[in-house]
Amino acid sequence: MCIMLYVVTSMLGLLSIPWTMTAELFPTEIRGLAHSIAISVANLLMFVSIQTYLTTVDALGGPAQGGAHFK
């Protein structure tokens, strides 16, 4: 149920706001290239954080061992 709620609210526009606003940060001359680089870096960082999540939970002890609560 929580996953469905997340998907529905993100598709209503909450998830696209940061991507739209980054286009306004750059001058017109370099907007296309800079926006492409910014989105590529953001997607790369999201991929790395998703791939290293379980390793990070294990390294910090996880919630069962009294460490930080990640799940």
C-alpha positions in Angstrom: 0.0 0.0 0.0 2.8 2.4 0.9 4.6 1.7 -2.4 1.4 2.4 -4.4 0.9 5.7 -2.5 4.5 6.7 -3.3 4.1 5.9 -7.0 0.8 7.7 -7.2 2.0 10.9 -5.5 5.3 10.9 -7.4 3.4 10.7 -10.7 1.1 13.6 -9.7 4.1 15.9 -10.1 6.0 15.9 -6.9 8.9 13.9 -8.4 9.3 15.9 -11.5 9.7 19.4 -9.9 13.4 19.2 -9.2 14.2 18.0 -12.7 12.2 20.8 -14.2 13.8 23.5 -12.0 17.3 22.5 -12.9 16.7 23.7 -16.5 16.2 27.2 -15.1 19.5 27.3 -13.3 21.7 27.4 -16.4 22.1 30.2 -19.0 20.4 29.6 -22.4 23.7 29.1 -24.3 24.7 26.0 -22.3 21.3 24.9 -20.9 20.9 21.7 -22.9 24.4 20.4 -22.2 24.5 21.4 -18.6 21.0 20.0 -17.9 22.1 16.7 -19.5 25.2 16.5 -17.4 23.2 17.4 -14.2 20.6 14.7 -14.8 23.3 12.1 -15.8 25.2 12.8 -12.5 22.0 12.6 -10.5 21.0 9.3 -12.0 24.5 7.9 -11.5 24.4 8.9 -7.8 21.0 7.3 -7.4 22.2 4.1 -9.0 25.3 4.0 -6.7 23.2 4.7 -3.6 20.7 2.0 -4.4 23.5 -0.6 -5.2 25.3 0.2 -2.0 22.3 0.3 0.4 22.5 -3.2 1.8 26.3 -3.0 2.2 25.9 0.2 4.1 23.3 -1.3 6.4 25.5 -4.3 7.1 28.6 -2.0 7.7 26.7 0.2 10.2 25.3 -2.7 12.1 21.7 -2.5 10.9 18.7 -2.0 13.1 18.9 -5.4 14.7 22.3 -4.8 16.3 21.4 -1.5 17.8 22.9 0.6 15.0 21.2 3.2 12.9 17.7 2.4 11.7 17.8 2.0 7.9 14.9 -0.3 7.0 
